[in-house]
Amino acid sequence: MHPERVCSMKILITGASGFIGSFLCEEGLAQGHEVWAGVRKSSSRAYLKDSRLKFAQLDFADPQVLHGQLVDHATEHGGWDVVIHCAGVTKCLHPEDFERNNYLYTRHLVEGCIRAGIKPRQWVYLSSLSVFGPIREEVAHAGFPKTSSTLYAPIRETDEPCPNTAYGRSKLKAEKYLQQTALPVVIFRPTGVYGPRERDYYLMAKSIKGHLDFAVGYRRQEITFIYVKDLAKAIFQAVAKEVVGRAYFVSDGGVYESRAFSDCIQRELGNPGVLHIKAPLWVLRLISAVAGWGARLLGKVSTLNNDKYQIMKQRNWQCDIRPLTDELEFVPDYDLERGVRETIAWYKKEKWL
């Protein structure tokens, strides 16, 4: 069931051709909204086949071209009631590419809409838990070595963000810019998002099907997840309530041990024999450095790089979702087991596995 709506709204979803964006489009349509998929000319529309979808071609890289596109749209169709800015990148060839795609392009969109006279009553920005970095990873007692018992605690909105990745820094910069404007902004900071169409967790499933599971670090790791459909649900609950001036962490409320995800995948694949390898962090750092160097040499984006090393190194991914559950009445439909089951079923159906 979907939450009751006061009325149908005109909603722009940027990054609509991507993993999360395509599910946001589907949720918006399911709730009866007029959904505009923000895409580039070169964007794939493989997951944007619904005939009810409308398309807005937007070029974030060129402010003048973007301004013209927005003016034309406003003249012909009017503005949007809500903008959900999902466009961005999680992997780049060069660190500076993160700032351009995640911060500068966000600024181009905001300034373009203002110049074109488009004034949505709500701006939703999709950020990331990575803006906070590795915090609340305290040793239980002073003087204990790092490998000893540790005391983790959920990251809270009152904590000071300390991103240690180019990705996290670019998202934080975009957040700060939006919060300094007079825009009616609401920010979502999801933890690891998985589900059908997603490719990074798919690589884990592919590896497990090949009988190998690779993990790093001997210190305890506590991780969190959110199924993509639940993330879309949370965002549209904020849209329905017209929430502004808030920032929410998003997870399914569970805290999992480091092998929980791979164990779920292994069960859904029929429990194939799997060699579980846990390597020290320095091995991952070396592999990531070599992979990143090779990617730059070949001009291709690598899944393994310095950012990925920092993310895998982080031990505490807990986050406080009580504001989300209290203020938006958000209750996730998927725990990890159900979400992985549906994801693996989709990978099989689409012949990815």
N, C-alpha and C positions, 0 to 999 in steps of 0.2 A: 504494500500500500504506500501511496505517496501522501505527504502532508497536504492539508487543505490549502488552497491558494485564494487570495482575495481576487485576483484577476490574472489573466494571461499577460505576460510582459515580452517586450522585444529585447532579446539578449544576444550580445556579441560574445563569442567564445574564440579567443585567439589561440593559435597552436592547435586548431581543431583537427588537423590531420594526424596528430601525434597520439601516443598511447593514452594518456589521461584525457586529452582534449576530445578525442572521439567518444569516450564514455560520457563526458560532460554533455556533449551534443545529444546523445541518446537519452540521458536523464532529463534534459530540458524539454525535449520533444515528448517524452513520456508524461511530463507534467503539464503539457498543453501550451507551452510557451512558443513564441515565434523565435526560432533559433537561427542566428546568422553565424555561419562557420567562417572565421577569419583565416584565410589561407594565402600562401604565395602562389604565383603563377605556376611554379614548378612542383607544388605540393601534391603528394599522392592523395587520391580521394577513395582509396580502397575501402576505408571504413566509414565513408560518408555517403552512402548510397541511398539513404532515406529520401524519398521524393519531397518530403515536407521541409527539408533543409534549404536555407537560402545561403548564398555565398557572398562574401565581401573580400575582394582581393586587396591585400594590404602589404606594402613594401616598407618594412620598418627601417631598412638600411638607408633609405634616402628620404630625409625629412620633407623635402619639397614635393617629391612624388607622392609621399604618404598624405601630405596636406591636401593635395589635389584630389586624391582618392576619397578622402574623408569629406571634403566639400561636395564632391559629386554625389556621394552617398546621402549626405544630409539634404541636399537639394531634391533628390529623387525619392528618398524613402524616409526622411526624417532621421532623428538620432536613435539611440538605444536607451532603454530604461536601465539596463545593467550591462556592464562590461566585465567579463571574467577573463583576466589576462593570464593565460596558461602557457603562452609561447615562451620558449627559452631552451637552453641546452644544458645537458648534464655531462657531456664529454666534448672536449675540444682538442685541437692539435696544439694550440699555444695558449698559455694562461690568460693572455690579454683578450682572447676571444670570448672568455666567459663574461668579462665586464661589458664588452660590446653587445653581446646577445642578451644578457640578462638584466643589465642596468641601462645602457644607453638606448637600446631599442624600446624599453619600457618608457623612458623619458620622451622619446620621439612620439610614441603613441599618445601619451598624456598631453604633450604640447600641441600635437596635431589636432586632437579633439577640441582642445580649448580654442585654438585658432579657427576651427571650423564651426564653432558654436554648438558642439555636441556636448550636452551636460547630463550624463547618466546620474541617476539618483543613488547608484551604488557601484563602487569599483571593487571587484574581488581580485586579490593578487595571490597567485599560487607561489609560495615561497618554499622553505624546506627547514626541517629540524637541524640541518647542517649549519645554519647560521649561528648556532650556539657552540659548535665544536665539542671537544672532549672535556666536559666539565662534570662536577659531582662524582669524580672518580677518586675518592679519598681512601687512603690506607686506614684500616680500622683503628690502629694504635700507633702513636708516634714511634718511630724507630724501626718499625717492621719493614722488611724489604718489600718491593713492589709485587713480588710473586706470592706474598702472604695474603691472608684473608683481607678482603677489601669491602668497603661499605659504599654502595652506590645508592643514589636517590634520584627520584624523577626530576628532570629539568623543568623549571618553572618560568613563567613569563616574566617574573621579576628578576631573573638571573641576568648577568651581564653577558651578552653574546661575545664569544671568542672563537670565531671561525678559523680553522687551520687549513682550509682548502681554497683554491681560487674560485671554485663553484660557490662555496658558502659565503665568501667575501662579496662576490658579485650579487648574490641574492640579498645580503644584508644591506648593501649599498642601495639597491632598488627599494627595499623596505623603508629605509631612512628617507629617501627622496619622496616617496609617496606620503609618508607620515608628516613631512614638512609642508606639503601642499594643503590646500583647503578642500581637497577631494574627500568625498564620503567613502573612505577605504575600509575594507575588512580583509585581513591577511590570514592565510592558512599555511601552517607549517607541518606538513605531513612527514612522518617517518618513512621507512622503506615501503614504496608502493609497488604492489605486484598484481598480476592478473593476466588474462588473455591479451595477446598482442605485445606484451612486454618482452624485451629481448635479453636483458642482463640476467634476470633470474632464469630465463630459458637456457642460458649457457650452463647454469648449474644443473638443470634437469638433463641436459644433453650429456654432461660429464658423468652424472650418476648413471644414466642409461649405459654409458661406456665403462661402468664399474669403477669409477674413480671419484672421490670426494676430497677436495683440498681445502684445508682450513689453516689459519695462522694464529700464532700467539698462544701462550700457555696460561696467561692470566685469565680469570673468569670473564666472560663476556655476556652481557644481558642485552638482548635485542628486541625490537618492536617492529610491528608491521601494520599496514592498512591495506585491505583489499580495494581495488580501484573503484568498484561500484559503491562501497561504503564511503570512500572519499567524495565521490560525486554526490551521494546522498547528503553528506554533511554540508557541502557547499550550497546545495539548493535549499537546505533548511535555513541557512543564513540569508539566502535570497528571499525566501518566503517571509521571513521575519524582518527583512530590510535592516539587518544589523550593520552598523558602521562604527568606526573608531575602535575596533577590537582586533586582536590577533589570537589565533587558536592553534594549539598543537593537535595533531590528528593521529590516532592509532586505534587499534581494535580493543585497547584496554588491557591486553595481555602482555606479559613479560616472559620472554622465551630464552632458553639456553642456546648457545651458539649453534648446536647441531639440529635444533628443532625443525628448521625449514628443510634441510636436506633429508632428515628422517621422514618427514611427511611426503616428500617427493619419492623417496625410495619405496614407501608403502604403496603409493598410487601407481608406481611402475611395476608392482607385483613382487616387491622385495628381491630385486636382483642382487647377486653378490657384489659388494662394494668395498673397495680398499679405501679406508678413511685415513688420510695423511694429515697430520698436524705438524706444521713447520714453524721454526722460530721466525720472528718478525723480520730479522735481517735478511732472510731468504726472500720474503715478499718484496722487501725494499729493493734488493738487487734485481729481481725479476722485473719489477715495475720500472726501474730506471732503464734497464736494457730495452724493455718493450716501448717505453716512451721515446727513447732515442731512435729506435728503429722506425717508429711511426712517423716521427718528424723527418727522418731520412727519406721515407717512402711517400710522405705527404698524405698519410692516412691516419684517421683517428683510432687509437688503441683503447680497448676496454681496460687494460692495465696501464696505469700511469701514476704520477706522484699523488694526484688527488685520490685515486682509488686506494692507494696504499694508506693514506691518512684515514680514509673512511673505514677500511678493514681493520686498521690498528685500533680504532676507538673502541673502548670496552663498554661504555655506558650509553645506551640508546633509550633509556626510560624517559618518558615525558608525562607531564601532568595534564590529563584531558578533562579534569573536572569542570573547568569553565565551559568546555564544549558540551558536556552532558547536562550541566545545570542550566546554561543559558539557551542552548539550542535544542535541548531534550534529545540529544543524539544518542541512539542505541545502535551499535553496529549489528548488521545481519550476519556477518561472517567472522568466525574465529579462524585461526590459521589452518586448521585441518580442513574445514569446509572450503575455504578459499583456494588452497592448493589443489584439492580434489577437482574443483571446477576449472582451474587453470590447466592442470595436466590433461583433463578431458578435452579442453579446447586445443591444446598443442597436438594431441593425437588426431582429433577430428580434422585439423588443418594440415596434417602430415608434417608438422614440424618435428615430431618425435615418431 
